[in-house]
Amino acid sequence: MNADLLQSIIAAGLHCEHLAVEGDGRHWYATVVSAEFEGKRLLARQRLVYATLGERIKTDEVHALSMKTFTPAEWAAKAA
């Protein structure tokens, strides 16, 4: 697994306005901005991202994924 592949997998399952993934091959960090997070709490947002990984997270192909999730409005406010 590499960052580009992981980013592609997440993007294929979740419409993202911004997505950045970095890591060392086992431990990953993602910043995900999606309108699909509107009205959802942190745990529900994380579940949406994990759902894109399917079996990859269960089989340890993706060992650990830390993430920050934002709605487009939250992301715009953070950038301001």
Secondary structure, 3 states (H helix, E strand, C coil): CCHHHHHHHHHHHCCCCEEEEEECCCEEEEEEECHHHCCCCHHHHHHHHHHHHCHHHHCCCCCEEEEEEECHHHHHHHHC
